[in-house]
């Protein structure tokens, strides 16, 4: 299930980025889930989704964050789950901008 969330998010982000003509260097996903004991046995608890986006330029940072949130909102797998979810988007710049 966690792999399905990561895969769906990655695919959704790629489509949104392509549609927005947004170029990025890399996207890495980490999805974790706590297991909770319930009356009927063990079940999935809160899911934590971390998206680590690398962009080439500082000016792409803000749009990168916006597109990560948009991908989270449109990811069909995470939307289908009736579980509490935390989302941690991080955008880093691969090459620092030089003032010259």
C-alpha positions as CSV (number, residue, x, y, z in Angstrom):
1,X,0.0,0.0,0.0
2,X,2.8,2.4,0.9
3,X,4.5,1.7,-2.5
4,X,1.2,2.4,-4.2
5,X,0.9,5.8,-2.5
6,X,4.5,6.7,-3.5
7,X,4.0,5.5,-7.1
8,X,0.7,7.3,-7.5
9,X,2.1,10.6,-6.1
10,X,5.2,10.4,-8.3
11,X,3.1,9.8,-11.4
12,X,0.6,12.5,-10.5
13,X,3.4,15.0,-9.9
14,X,5.1,14.2,-13.2
15,X,1.8,14.8,-15.1
16,X,1.1,18.1,-13.2
17,X,4.7,19.2,-13.8
18,X,4.6,18.3,-17.5
19,X,1.3,20.2,-17.9
20,X,2.8,23.2,-16.1
21,X,6.0,23.0,-18.2
22,X,7.9,22.8,-14.8
23,X,11.3,21.2,-15.0
24,X,12.8,19.6,-12.0
25,X,16.0,17.6,-11.2
26,X,14.7,14.8,-9.0
27,X,11.7,13.7,-6.9
28,X,12.2,11.2,-4.0
29,X,9.3,9.9,-2.0
30,X,9.2,8.4,1.5
31,X,5.9,7.0,2.8
32,X,5.6,5.6,6.3
33,X,2.7,4.2,8.2
34,X,2.2,3.5,11.9
35,X,0.5,0.2,12.8
36,X,-2.2,0.6,15.4
37,X,-3.9,-2.1,17.6
38,X,-7.6,-1.9,17.3
39,X,-10.4,-3.9,18.8
40,X,-10.6,-6.2,15.8
41,X,-6.8,-6.5,15.5
42,X,-4.0,-4.5,13.9
43,X,-4.6,-1.9,11.3
44,X,-3.0,1.0,9.6
45,X,-2.7,4.2,11.6
46,X,-1.5,7.6,10.5
47,X,0.4,7.8,7.1
48,X,3.3,10.2,6.7
49,X,4.1,11.2,3.1
50,X,7.4,13.1,2.5
51,X,8.1,14.5,-1.0
52,X,11.7,15.7,-1.6
53,X,11.8,17.7,-4.8
54,X,15.1,19.0,-6.2
55,X,15.0,21.9,-8.6
56,X,17.8,23.5,-10.6
57,X,17.1,27.2,-9.7
58,X,16.0,29.1,-6.6
59,X,13.2,30.8,-8.6
60,X,11.6,27.4,-9.1
61,X,11.2,26.8,-5.3
62,X,7.8,28.4,-4.8
63,X,6.2,26.8,-7.8
64,X,7.7,23.5,-6.8
65,X,6.0,23.6,-3.4
66,X,2.7,24.6,-5.0
67,X,2.9,21.7,-7.4
68,X,3.8,19.2,-4.7
69,X,0.6,20.3,-2.8
70,X,-1.4,20.0,-6.0
71,X,-0.1,16.5,-6.6
72,X,-1.0,15.5,-3.0
73,X,-4.5,16.8,-3.5
74,X,-5.0,14.9,-6.8
75,X,-3.2,11.6,-5.9
76,X,-6.0,9.0,-6.3
77,X,-4.5,6.4,-3.9
78,X,-4.0,8.7,-0.9
79,X,-7.4,10.3,-1.5
80,X,-9.0,6.9,-1.4
81,X,-7.7,6.1,2.0
82,X,-9.7,6.9,5.1
83,X,-6.7,7.4,7.3
84,X,-5.1,10.5,8.9
85,X,-2.3,11.7,6.7
86,X,0.6,14.2,7.2
87,X,2.3,15.7,4.2
88,X,5.9,17.0,4.3
89,X,6.9,18.7,1.1
90,X,10.6,19.7,0.8
91,X,12.1,21.6,-2.1
92,X,15.9,22.0,-2.4
93,X,18.0,23.7,-5.1
94,X,20.6,21.5,-6.8
95,X,22.8,24.3,-8.0
96,X,23.1,27.4,-5.8
97,X,22.4,30.7,-7.6
98,X,25.5,32.9,-7.9
99,X,25.2,36.6,-7.9
100,X,27.8,38.0,-10.3
